[in-house]
Amino acid sequence: MKTHKHLFDKIVAFENLLAAANKAALGKREKPYVIEFFAKLEENLFRLQSELEHKTYYPGRYSTFQIYEPKPRMISAAPFRDRIVHHALINIIGTGLERSFIFDTYSNRLGKGTHKAIRRYQTFLRRNSYVLKCDIKKYFPSIDHAILKCLLKKRISCEATLWLINKIIDFSNPQDPVDDYFPGDTLFTPQDRRKGLPIGNLTSQFFANLYLNQLDHFVKEELRCRAYVRYVDDFVLFGDSKQCLREWRDSIAIFLSEYRLKLHPTRCQIYPAPVGGRFLGQVIWRTHRLLPGQNVHRFKSRVQSWRTNPPENIDQRLASWVGHASQANTFCLLKAQGLSLKSIE
């Protein structure tokens, strides 16, 4: 296994910090905290660079808010200067570590994304008789810090870079409590082990992908599953035997316990491929794809409220939703709403 050395100088280079600041500011240039940072950009970046070089850098306090769709989750927003550090880190370590990823993992990767994952899902659906759809119980709150650090240390041998990674992980804010027990645990083990990454961090998204990279290779190389798609903690295996899929599910549950993770007790299901299944915000059949009815009703209600109180970025919001909806068979739906990609350009 290749390890990556001499990374820290590249991470803290002024040019990398500047590129990271511009990435962190994308779509947020009008935010007061971004305007304030960019008003003294050079001075702020040199100060940040000095803190990193002298290892006096400490992450700031997160701000949090709740979302309830598609499921209740706490989103954490790091201070802007910390987001710059996250981008600076991933700019340098991301490409090297991604080389170990399998082809069919699609989250937070250049040239991948939800729509390619959905199309791949549909391709496998047409070629197989049954589907095993799984996700992981409270995935982000369950990620074990010690295990994650061990995985990163196996791939990165630059001590200064590991110091920065550990600093980011250690300063994760408290997540929803997860008190699951695993073989060998004592009564207090679940409380004693630090776990949980803040949803919203670029680093959290990347580390979460890396954490399940082990699962990807297990499914492909040990179980020999030829049709498999993963997006964050939503993953799907395809096959022609229901019994085989049941055995794979049980093997995956045992494998995940080594990483202190559990399959969700009610969201793992096996069903025939001709039956439409929901995946990444669409209901997918072999022949076509639709949006779930509740998603459509929620969007219609949102548009209705915007007519009386339009948000500043209404065009961007509409374009985002229409872009997503256009990936499914929604021509009539969009026409009825008077929406298309061309209409909002």
ABEGO torsion letter per residue (X at the ends): XBBBBGAAAAAABAAAAAAAAAAAABGAAABAAAAAAAABAAAAAAAAAAAAAAGABBBBBBBBBBBAOABBBBBBBBBAAAAAAAAAAAAAAAAAAAAABBAABABGBBGBEAAAAAAAAAAAAAABABBBBBBBBGAAAABBAAAAAAAAAAABABAAAAAAAAAAAAABBBBBBBABBBBGBBAAAAAABBBEBBBGBAAAAAAAAAAAAAAAAAAAAAAGBABBBBBEABBBBBBABAAAAAAAAAAAAAAAAAAGBBBBAAABBBBBAABBBBBGGBBBBAABBBBBAAAAAAAAAAAAAAAABBBAAAAAAAAAAAAAAAABBAAAAAAAAGBBAAAAX
